[in-house]
Amino acid sequence: MNIIKTTFTPQYWAYPKDIALIFGYKNPSGLLKKFRLFCDERPNYFNPATPYIKDNSSDTKYNIFCFAHYFENRGLIDAGTRSLKFENDLPRLIEAYSLHLLKEEIL
């Protein structure tokens, strides 16, 4: 009898096609452009997380937590509210998107 341990490792980075699947958009390029513009205008908003990584190629990887916070609150964020903080919303985002789970199953 063999004991097998399996561990689920969550994905914290997503490409635009993954963002489209997770958030239900057919073509999220306009929304991603607004997200990058917001991140460039306010570089410390998502501190200490990195909201996106521009690769040497044309691909850009997005932090799912940062994008989810922007996606859910984009009306308020685009209006310039200062009452929202990414740091305060992070525990809820982790729970909502179930990316914190590291399940271990012993068979």
N, C-alpha and C positions, 0 to 999 in steps of 0.2 A: 504494500500500500504506500503510495506517494502522497505527500502533503504539498499542495500547490498554493502559493500565496499570490493573489492578484491585487494590483493596486491601480486604481483609476487616477490618472493625473489630469487635472483640468487644463484647459487651453485658455491662456490669458491674453493672447495676441490673436488678431483676426485680420485676414485680408478683406478687401471690399466685397468679394463674393460671399465670404462667411458672414459679414455684417448684413448683407442682403437677406441671407437665410435666417439669421437670428432675429432680426427686427422686421422681417416681412416686407422688404422693399425690393422692387424689381431692378431698379437702377438707383443706388444711393449716392451717386457721384456728387450731386449738388449738395446733399446734406453733409457728406464727408468734407467737401470743400469749405462749407461754413464752419464745420468743426475745426479743421486745421487753421482757418483764419482766426477763430476765437482763441485757439491755443497759442498762436503766434502773437496775438495782441495782449494776452494775459498769460505769460509763461509760468507764473507761480501759482496759478489757480489750482492745478492738480498736483502740486508739490506734496510728497516726494515722488509720486508716480510720473512716469513718462507717458504722455497721452498718445503719441504716435512715433514711429521710427521710419524714416525715409531711407530705404536701401539704396545701394549704388545703382541698381536697376530701376525700372519705373515703378516697381511694387512698393507700397507703403503698408506697414503693419500698424494696426490700431489696438490700443489697450481696451479691452472690452468693458472694464469697470468705468474708465473715463468716458468712453463713448456712451455707455448706458446712462450715466449721470447727465450728460449733455442732452441726449435724446429725450429723456423723460422730462427735463426741465428747460428745454430750449426756448420756450416762450418767455419765461422769466429771465433766463440767462441773456438772451438776445436783447431784452429790454433794459439790461444793465443792473439787475438787482444785486444787492450785496448781502442779502439775508441768507442765501444758500451757501453752504460750504461742502465741498467734496469730502473732506475728512469726516464730517458728521454723517454724511449719507452712505459712506463706504460699507459699514456693517450691514445695512439694509440691502445694498446692492449685492453683496456677497451672498446673503441669504436668498434673495430673490432669484438670482441667476444660478444658484447652486454650484458655484464654481469653487467653493471652499471645501467641498467634500472630498476627502481622500478615503474612499471606501476600501476596506481590506476584507477580502473574502477567503476563507480557508475551506478548501474542498478535500 
